[in-house]
Protein backbone atom coordinates (compact mmCIF):
# COMPACT_ATOMS: atom_id res chain seq x y z
CA UNK A 1 0.00 0.00 0.00
CA UNK A 2 1.44 3.38 -1.06
CA UNK A 3 1.65 6.46 1.14
CA UNK A 4 -1.44 8.10 -0.37
CA UNK A 5 -3.45 4.90 0.02
CA UNK A 6 -2.37 4.65 3.68
CA UNK A 7 -3.34 8.29 4.29
CA UNK A 8 -6.75 7.73 2.67
CA UNK A 9 -7.35 4.64 4.80
CA UNK A 10 -6.36 6.52 7.96
CA UNK A 11 -8.70 9.43 7.12
CA UNK A 12 -11.55 7.00 6.44
CA UNK A 13 -11.10 5.21 9.76
CA UNK A 14 -10.77 8.46 11.72
CA UNK A 15 -13.80 10.02 9.99
CA UNK A 16 -15.93 6.97 10.81
CA UNK A 17 -14.92 7.18 14.48
CA UNK A 18 -15.51 10.94 14.61
CA UNK A 19 -18.97 10.47 13.10
CA UNK A 20 -19.83 7.85 15.71
CA UNK A 21 -18.78 10.30 18.43
CA UNK A 22 -20.82 13.12 16.90
CA UNK A 23 -17.82 15.32 16.07
CA UNK A 24 -19.23 16.85 12.90
CA UNK A 25 -16.49 19.46 12.49
CA UNK A 26 -13.75 16.84 12.66
CA UNK A 27 -15.62 14.61 10.20
CA UNK A 28 -15.64 17.49 7.71
CA UNK A 29 -11.95 18.17 8.21
CA UNK A 30 -11.01 14.50 7.77
CA UNK A 31 -13.13 14.19 4.63
CA UNK A 32 -11.45 17.30 3.24
CA UNK A 33 -8.03 15.75 3.90
CA UNK A 34 -9.14 12.51 2.27
CA UNK A 35 -10.33 14.47 -0.76
CA UNK A 36 -6.95 16.15 -1.04
CA UNK A 37 -5.22 12.76 -0.88
CA UNK A 38 -7.47 11.42 -3.63
CA UNK A 39 -6.54 14.42 -5.77
CA UNK A 40 -2.84 13.97 -5.10
CA UNK A 41 -3.24 10.48 -6.56
CA UNK A 42 -5.04 12.00 -9.55
CA UNK A 43 -8.42 10.56 -8.52
CA UNK A 44 -10.42 13.78 -8.83
CA UNK A 45 -13.77 12.01 -9.03
CA UNK A 46 -13.47 10.63 -5.49
CA UNK A 47 -11.91 13.88 -4.26
CA UNK A 48 -14.88 15.88 -5.52
CA UNK A 49 -17.30 13.45 -3.87
CA UNK A 50 -15.63 14.10 -0.51
CA UNK A 51 -15.68 17.88 -1.03
CA UNK A 52 -19.40 17.88 -1.84
CA UNK A 53 -20.10 15.92 1.33
CA UNK A 54 -18.03 18.42 3.35
CA UNK A 55 -20.02 21.28 1.81
CA UNK A 56 -23.31 19.65 2.85
CA UNK A 57 -22.08 19.01 6.40
CA UNK A 58 -20.82 22.60 6.71
CA UNK A 59 -24.10 24.02 5.44
CA UNK A 60 -26.00 22.02 8.04
CA UNK A 61 -23.76 23.51 10.76
CA UNK A 62 -23.91 27.03 9.34
CA UNK A 63 -20.14 27.00 8.81
CA UNK A 64 -19.85 29.26 5.77
CA UNK A 65 -16.06 29.32 5.67
CA UNK A 66 -15.78 25.54 5.39
CA UNK A 67 -18.75 25.36 3.03
CA UNK A 68 -17.22 27.89 0.66
CA UNK A 69 -13.81 26.18 0.69
CA UNK A 70 -15.43 22.81 -0.05
CA UNK A 71 -17.52 24.26 -2.89
CA UNK A 72 -14.38 25.78 -4.42
CA UNK A 73 -12.48 22.50 -4.07
CA UNK A 74 -15.33 20.55 -5.70
CA UNK A 75 -15.52 22.99 -8.62
CA UNK A 76 -11.74 23.05 -8.95
CA UNK A 77 -11.60 19.27 -9.23
CA UNK A 78 -13.72 19.54 -12.39
CA UNK A 79 -11.17 21.89 -13.96
CA UNK A 80 -8.33 19.53 -13.04
CA UNK A 81 -10.16 16.79 -14.93
CA UNK A 82 -10.52 18.99 -18.00
CA UNK A 83 -14.27 19.44 -17.49
CA UNK A 84 -14.13 23.20 -18.04
CA UNK A 85 -17.79 23.84 -18.81
CA UNK A 86 -18.96 21.93 -15.73
CA UNK A 87 -16.30 23.70 -13.65
CA UNK A 88 -17.44 27.11 -14.91
CA UNK A 89 -21.04 26.34 -13.96
CA UNK A 90 -19.91 25.19 -10.50
CA UNK A 91 -17.84 28.33 -9.92
CA UNK A 92 -20.78 30.49 -11.07
CA UNK A 93 -22.80 28.83 -8.30
CA UNK A 94 -20.02 29.67 -5.83
CA UNK A 95 -20.15 33.30 -6.96
CA UNK A 96 -23.93 33.41 -6.56
CA UNK A 97 -23.56 32.00 -3.04
CA UNK A 98 -20.98 34.68 -2.17
CA UNK A 99 -23.21 37.44 -3.56
CA UNK A 100 -26.16 36.08 -1.56
CA UNK A 101 -24.05 36.16 1.61
CA UNK A 102 -22.59 39.58 0.82
CA UNK A 103 -19.06 38.25 1.33
CA UNK A 104 -17.00 40.68 -0.76
CA UNK A 105 -13.50 39.42 0.26
CA UNK A 106 -14.38 35.97 -1.05
CA UNK A 107 -15.47 37.50 -4.36
CA UNK A 108 -11.83 38.11 -5.33
CA UNK A 109 -11.06 34.39 -5.17
CA UNK A 110 -14.27 33.63 -7.05
CA UNK A 111 -13.23 35.95 -9.89
CA UNK A 112 -9.87 34.17 -10.11
CA UNK A 113 -11.57 30.78 -10.23
CA UNK A 114 -14.00 31.89 -12.93
CA UNK A 115 -11.03 33.23 -14.85
CA UNK A 116 -9.33 29.83 -14.69
CA UNK A 117 -12.46 28.10 -15.99
CA UNK A 118 -12.78 30.60 -18.85
CA UNK A 119 -9.13 30.04 -19.77
CA UNK A 120 -9.87 26.35 -20.25
CA UNK A 121 -12.88 27.31 -22.38
CA UNK A 122 -10.56 29.56 -24.43
CA UNK A 123 -12.71 32.60 -23.64
CA UNK A 124 -9.61 34.67 -23.00
CA UNK A 125 -11.09 38.19 -23.02
CA UNK A 126 -13.70 37.26 -20.40
CA UNK A 127 -11.05 35.46 -18.36
CA UNK A 128 -8.84 38.55 -18.37
CA UNK A 129 -11.74 40.68 -17.11
CA UNK A 130 -12.24 38.36 -14.14
CA UNK A 131 -8.52 38.32 -13.29
CA UNK A 132 -8.31 42.13 -13.46
CA UNK A 133 -11.42 42.46 -11.28
CA UNK A 134 -9.88 40.06 -8.76
CA UNK A 135 -6.59 41.98 -8.82
CA UNK A 136 -8.42 45.22 -8.09
CA UNK A 137 -10.19 43.67 -5.10
CA UNK A 138 -6.98 42.01 -3.86
CA UNK A 139 -4.93 45.20 -4.05
CA UNK A 140 -7.48 46.88 -1.83
CA UNK A 141 -7.00 44.19 0.82
CA UNK A 142 -3.24 43.61 0.49
CA UNK A 143 -3.68 39.88 -0.19
CA UNK A 144 -0.36 39.17 -1.92
CA UNK A 145 -1.00 35.51 -2.76
CA UNK A 146 -4.26 36.43 -4.45
CA UNK A 147 -2.54 39.21 -6.40
CA UNK A 148 0.01 36.71 -7.72
CA UNK A 149 -2.73 34.36 -8.91
CA UNK A 150 -4.49 37.26 -10.67
CA UNK A 151 -1.27 38.44 -12.38
CA UNK A 152 -0.41 34.95 -13.60
CA UNK A 153 -3.99 34.50 -14.82
CA UNK A 154 -3.89 37.81 -16.68
CA UNK A 155 -0.65 36.65 -18.30
CA UNK A 156 -2.23 33.35 -19.33
CA UNK A 157 -5.19 35.24 -20.84
CA UNK A 158 -2.83 37.52 -22.78
CA UNK A 159 -0.93 34.46 -24.02
CA UNK A 160 -4.18 32.92 -25.20
CA UNK A 161 -5.07 36.15 -27.00
CA UNK A 162 -1.76 36.01 -28.86
CA UNK A 163 -0.14 38.92 -27.03
CA UNK A 164 3.19 37.40 -25.94
CA UNK A 165 4.64 40.73 -24.81
CA UNK A 166 1.72 41.45 -22.49
CA UNK A 167 1.94 37.90 -21.14
CA UNK A 168 5.65 38.28 -20.36
CA UNK A 169 4.93 41.61 -18.65
CA UNK A 170 2.32 40.05 -16.37
CA UNK A 171 4.57 37.08 -15.57
CA UNK A 172 7.45 39.43 -14.74
CA UNK A 173 5.18 41.53 -12.50
CA UNK A 174 4.22 38.37 -10.63
CA UNK A 175 7.82 37.15 -10.35
CA UNK A 176 8.95 39.77 -7.82
CA UNK A 177 6.20 39.21 -5.20
CA UNK A 178 6.66 35.45 -5.68
CA UNK A 179 10.35 35.74 -4.83
CA UNK A 180 9.47 37.92 -1.83
CA UNK A 181 6.90 35.42 -0.60
CA UNK A 182 9.23 32.41 -0.89
CA UNK A 183 6.30 30.38 -2.26
CA UNK A 184 8.00 27.46 -4.01
CA UNK A 185 4.82 26.28 -5.76
CA UNK A 186 4.14 29.72 -7.25
CA UNK A 187 7.79 30.06 -8.24
CA UNK A 188 7.61 26.76 -10.10
CA UNK A 189 4.38 27.84 -11.78
CA UNK A 190 5.73 31.16 -13.07
CA UNK A 191 9.07 29.64 -14.09
CA UNK A 192 7.30 27.03 -16.20
CA UNK A 193 5.31 29.73 -17.96
CA UNK A 194 8.47 31.70 -18.72
CA UNK A 195 10.11 28.51 -19.97
CA UNK A 196 7.16 27.97 -22.31
CA UNK A 197 7.91 31.31 -23.89
CA UNK A 198 11.62 30.47 -24.06
CA UNK A 199 10.77 27.44 -26.22
CA UNK A 200 9.59 29.86 -28.89
CA UNK A 201 12.67 32.10 -28.86
CA UNK A 202 16.21 30.73 -29.33
CA UNK A 203 18.77 28.35 -27.83
CA UNK A 204 20.21 30.96 -25.49
CA UNK A 205 16.79 31.71 -24.00
CA UNK A 206 16.15 27.98 -23.67
CA UNK A 207 19.46 27.42 -21.87
CA UNK A 208 18.69 30.21 -19.42
CA UNK A 209 15.24 28.75 -18.83
CA UNK A 210 16.76 25.31 -18.27
CA UNK A 211 19.06 26.58 -15.52
CA UNK A 212 16.27 28.53 -13.83
CA UNK A 213 13.81 25.67 -14.02
CA UNK A 214 16.39 23.16 -12.78
CA UNK A 215 16.96 25.34 -9.72
CA UNK A 216 13.24 25.53 -9.01
CA UNK A 217 12.85 21.78 -9.55
CA UNK A 218 15.65 21.04 -7.10
CA UNK A 219 13.99 23.30 -4.51
CA UNK A 220 10.65 21.58 -5.05
CA UNK A 221 12.29 18.18 -4.67
CA UNK A 222 14.12 19.23 -1.50
CA UNK A 223 10.74 20.09 0.01
CA UNK A 224 9.28 16.69 -1.02
CA UNK A 225 6.62 18.33 -3.20
CA UNK A 226 6.14 15.23 -5.35
CA UNK A 227 3.45 16.58 -7.68
CA UNK A 228 5.40 19.72 -8.55
CA UNK A 229 8.55 17.63 -8.85
CA UNK A 230 6.85 15.56 -11.55
CA UNK A 231 5.50 18.59 -13.41
CA UNK A 232 8.72 20.62 -13.35
CA UNK A 233 10.89 17.62 -14.27
CA UNK A 234 8.65 16.88 -17.25
CA UNK A 235 8.92 20.50 -18.40
CA UNK A 236 12.68 20.47 -17.85
CA UNK A 237 12.98 17.37 -20.05
CA UNK A 238 11.02 19.10 -22.81
CA UNK A 239 13.37 22.08 -22.69
CA UNK A 240 16.44 19.86 -22.76
CA UNK A 241 15.03 17.96 -25.71
CA UNK A 242 14.30 21.24 -27.54
CA UNK A 243 17.98 22.19 -27.30
CA UNK A 244 19.04 18.84 -28.72
CA UNK A 245 20.13 17.26 -25.43
CA UNK A 246 17.80 14.27 -25.70
CA UNK A 247 20.09 12.02 -23.67
CA UNK A 248 19.83 14.22 -20.58
CA UNK A 249 16.11 14.69 -21.20
CA UNK A 250 15.59 10.92 -21.23
CA UNK A 251 17.72 10.55 -18.09
CA UNK A 252 15.47 13.06 -16.29
CA UNK A 253 12.31 11.22 -17.39
CA UNK A 254 13.72 7.79 -16.49
CA UNK A 255 14.62 9.06 -13.01
CA UNK A 256 11.22 10.72 -12.57
CA UNK A 257 9.27 7.59 -13.50
CA UNK A 258 11.50 5.37 -11.35
CA UNK A 259 10.63 7.35 -8.22
CA UNK A 260 6.99 8.16 -9.11
CA UNK A 261 5.64 5.62 -6.62
CA UNK A 262 1.85 5.91 -6.32
CA UNK A 263 1.69 9.39 -7.80
CA UNK A 264 -1.49 9.64 -9.90
CA UNK A 265 -1.53 8.77 -13.59
CA UNK A 266 -2.51 12.37 -14.40
CA UNK A 267 1.06 13.39 -13.56
CA UNK A 268 2.95 10.28 -14.62
CA UNK A 269 1.27 9.51 -17.94
CA UNK A 270 2.34 12.72 -19.77
CA UNK A 271 5.96 12.01 -18.80
CA UNK A 272 5.67 8.44 -20.07
CA UNK A 273 4.32 9.67 -23.40
CA UNK A 274 7.11 12.24 -23.66
CA UNK A 275 9.68 9.53 -22.99
CA UNK A 276 8.15 7.30 -25.65
CA UNK A 277 8.29 10.13 -28.19
CA UNK A 278 11.99 10.59 -27.54
CA UNK A 279 12.67 6.86 -27.73
CA UNK A 280 10.91 6.68 -31.09
CA UNK A 281 13.63 8.71 -32.80
CA UNK A 282 16.25 5.98 -32.95
CA UNK A 283 16.10 2.42 -34.28
CA UNK A 284 17.77 1.06 -31.14
CA UNK A 285 15.00 2.32 -28.81
CA UNK A 286 12.02 2.48 -31.18
CA UNK A 287 10.51 -0.78 -29.89
CA UNK A 288 10.79 0.37 -26.24
CA UNK A 289 8.86 3.54 -27.03
CA UNK A 290 6.14 1.68 -28.90
CA UNK A 291 5.78 -0.84 -26.07
CA UNK A 292 5.39 2.06 -23.61
CA UNK A 293 2.58 3.59 -25.66
CA UNK A 294 0.80 0.25 -26.07
CA UNK A 295 0.95 -0.22 -22.30
CA UNK A 296 -0.59 3.20 -21.69
CA UNK A 297 -3.34 2.48 -24.22
CA UNK A 298 -4.15 -0.76 -22.40
CA UNK A 299 -4.41 1.10 -19.08
CA UNK A 300 -6.79 3.65 -20.60
CA UNK A 301 -8.99 0.94 -22.09
CA UNK A 302 -9.16 -0.76 -18.69
CA UNK A 303 -10.16 2.50 -17.00
CA UNK A 304 -12.92 3.04 -19.57
CA UNK A 305 -14.25 -0.46 -18.93
CA UNK A 306 -14.32 0.13 -15.16
CA UNK A 307 -15.87 3.61 -15.22
CA UNK A 308 -19.63 3.90 -14.91
CA UNK A 309 -19.80 7.70 -14.97
CA UNK A 310 -20.07 9.44 -18.35
CA UNK A 311 -18.10 12.50 -17.21
CA UNK A 312 -15.27 10.25 -16.06
CA UNK A 313 -15.32 8.45 -19.41
CA UNK A 314 -15.04 11.79 -21.22
CA UNK A 315 -12.10 12.67 -18.98
CA UNK A 316 -10.32 9.39 -19.75
CA UNK A 317 -10.95 9.70 -23.49
CA UNK A 318 -9.52 13.23 -23.37
CA UNK A 319 -6.24 11.78 -22.09
CA UNK A 320 -5.87 9.74 -25.27
CA UNK A 321 -5.30 12.77 -27.53
CA UNK A 322 -1.60 13.11 -26.68
CA UNK A 323 -1.26 9.32 -26.80
CA UNK A 324 -2.60 9.02 -30.34
CA UNK A 325 -0.51 11.98 -31.46
CA UNK A 326 2.55 10.13 -30.19
CA UNK A 327 1.49 6.90 -31.90
CA UNK A 328 1.07 8.76 -35.20
CA UNK A 329 4.72 9.79 -34.89
CA UNK A 330 5.63 6.11 -34.82
CA UNK A 331 3.86 5.61 -38.13
CA UNK A 332 6.22 8.15 -39.67
CA UNK A 333 9.38 7.23 -37.72
N, C-alpha and C positions, 0 to 999 in steps of 0.2 A: 504494500500500500504506500503510495507516494505521500509527500508532505501535505499537498492540498487535500487529498482524500482523507488523511488523518484529521486535518483541521475541520473539514466538513462533518466528519463523523462526531468529533468532539462537540461542535456547535449543536448538532442535532440532539445528542444526548443531554447536553446542558439545557437546551430550549425545552425539551420534554419535561425535565425535572422542574424548571422554573414555572412552566405552565401548571404543573400539578400543585405547586406551592402558591399559585395565584400571583406570581410576580410578573405582571403584564409588561412593565417597562423593560425588564431584563429579557423577556421573551423576544420583544421587538429588536433589542440590541443584538441578541444572538442570531436572529434570523437575518439581520442586516449583514453581520459578519459572514454568515454562511453564503449569502448572496454574493458578497465580494469574493469569497473563495471560489465559488462557481465561475465567476467572471474571469478570475485569474487563470482558471483552467481553460477558458474560452467557451464555457457552457453558459451562454447568455440567456438561454431560454429558462433554465432553472434559476439563474440569478434574478431574472425579472419576476418570476413567480414569488420568490421570497420577498422582494421589494414591495410587490403589490399587497402581500399579506401584512407587511409592516405598516404600510399606509392605512390599511383598514383598521388595524389595531390602534394606531395612533389617533385616527379620527374618532374612534370610540372613546378614547381617553381625553379627547380635546387637546392633544399634544400637536400643535400646528407645526412646530419646528421639525419634529421627526416625520410628520406626515409629508411636509413639503420636500424634505430630503429624500424620502422614499419614492415619492412621485417623480422627482428628477432622476433618481437612479433607474427607475423602471423605464422611463422614456429614453434615457441615455443608452440603455442596453439595446434598444431597438436600432439606434444609430450605429452601434458597434457591430450589429449583425447586418448592416447594409440596408435596413428597412427604413429608408429615409422618410417616405411619405407617412408611414405609421408613427415614426418618431416625431415628425412635425405636428401631427394631430395631437399626440400625447403632450408635447410641450405647449401647444396652444391651450390645452386644458389646464396645465399648470399655471399659465399666465392668467387665465380667467379666474382661477382659484385665488391667486395673489391679488387681483383687482377687486374681487369680492371681499377679501379680508382687509384691503387697504394697506397692504404691506409693501410700501414703496422700496425699501432697501432690497428686498428679494426680487424686485422687478429687474434690477440690473443683471442678475444671474439669468433670469428668464430670457432677457433679450439676447444674451450670449448663446444660450442653448438653442433658441430659435434660429439664430444666425448659423450655428453649426448644422442644423437640420437643412436649412436653405442652401448651404454650401453643397451638401450631398445631393440636393435636388438640382444643382447647377443654376439656381436662381440668385446669381451673385450680387446684383444690384440691391435686391431686398435684403440679402444677408448683410451687406455692408451697412445698410441703414440701421439694422438691429445692433450691430457691433458698435457703431458710432453712438447710438442712443445709450447703450450700456456704458461706454467709455465716459460719456457726459455725466451719467449718474454716479459712476465710480469715482470720478475725479472730485465730485462734490463731497464724497465720504472719505476719501483718502485710502480706499481699499486697493492696495498695490497689486495683489495677486489677480484681482478682477480686471484691473487696468491692463495687465500683461495679456490676459486671455483675449480681451477686446482688441488690443493692438495686433496680436497674431492673427486673430480672425479677420480683421480689416485687411491685413496683408494677404491672407488666403483668398479673400474676395477679389482683391485687386489682381492677384495672379490669375484667378479664373476669368476675369474680364480682359485679360491680355495685357495688363499694364504692369510689366515686370519692374519698372523703375519705382512705381508707387509701392509695389509689394516689398521691394528691398528696403525702402524708406521705413515702412511700418515695422518690418522685422528688426531693422537697426534701432528704431525707437524702443522696441521691446527688449532689446539685448541688454541695455544698460541697467534697467530696474531688475532684470533677471539676475545679472551678475551681483547686484547689490543684495538681492534677496537670498542668494546662495541656494536657490531651488534647483536641484539637479535635474528633476524631471522636466521643468520648463526649459532649462538650458539645453537638454538633449533635444527637445521639441524644436526650438528655434534654430539650433545648429543643423538639424536635418533639413529644415526648410531652406536655409542658406546653402546647404550642400546640393539640394535639388537644383537651385539656380546655377551653381558652379558647374553642374553637368552640362549646361547649355553654353558655357563660355569657352574656356581653353584649358590646356593641360596645367598651366601654372595655377589657375583658380582651383582646379580639381585637386592638385597637390596640397594647396593651402587648406582646402576643405577637409582633405583626408587627415591631416595632422590635427586640425581642430576637433573633428569628429572622433578620432581615436582617443584624444584626451578626455572628451566627454564620456565615451564608452567605458574607458578605464575607471572613471569616477563612479559611473553607474554600477559597474561590476564590483567595485570596492565596497559599495553600500548594499550589495546583494539585491539589487533591484532587477530581478530576473526578466521581467517582461520588457523593460526598457533595454536591458542588455541584448535581448534577442532582436529588438527592432533596430537599435543603433548598429549592431554588428552586421545585420543584413544590409543596411544602408552603406556601411563602410565597405563591404564586399562589392557592392555595385559600383562605388566610386573607384575602388582599386581596379576592377575589371574595365571600367571606362578609360583608364589610363594605360591599359595594356598589361597590367600586372595580374593576370588571371591566376597565376600560381599562388600568390599571397591571398587573393580573394577566395580561392577554393580552400586554402588552409583555414581562413577565418570561418568559413561556413562549416567545414568538417568539425572544427573545434566547438562551434556553437551547437550543432546537432548532437555531438557526443555528450554534451553536458545539459541538454534540454530537459532531461528528466520527465516529469509529468506536466510540463508546460503545455498549455492548450494548443490544439492543432491550428488555431487561427494565427498563432505566432510562428509556429514551426513550419507549417506547410509552405508559406511563401519562400522561406529560406531553402527548403528542399527543392522547390521548383527552380529557383535561381541556380542552385548547385547543378541540377540536371542540365540546365541550359548551357552552363559552362563546360560540363563534361561532354556535351554533344559535339563540340568543335574539333575534337581529335579522334582519329580512328581507334586509338588505344583505349579510350574511355567512353566511347560512344555507347557501347552496350550497357555500361553501368548507369549512364544517364537515362537510357530508355527504360531500364528495369525500375529505376526510381520512380519515373512517371507512371509506369504501369501499376506500381504498388500504391501510389497516391490515388489513382483512378479506382482501384479496387476498394480502398477505404471509403471513398466518397459514395460509391455504389452501395456499400454496406450501410452507411449512414442513412441514405435515402430509403433503403428497405426497412430500417428500424423506425424512422420518423413517422409519426401519425398526425403531425401538425403541418398544414399547408404552408404557413409562413416559414417554418423551419426548413421545409423542402425547398422553398424558393431561395432561402439563405444558402443552403448546401449547393444548389445548382449554380448560384452566383459565383461560388468558389471555383467552379470548373473553367471559367473563362481563361484565366492565366494558364491553367493546365493545358487546355487545348491549344492555346497559342504556342506553348512550349513544344507540344507534340507536333504541330505543323512545322516547326523548325527542323525536327528530325526528318521530316519528309523531304526537306531540301538540303539536308546536311551531306 
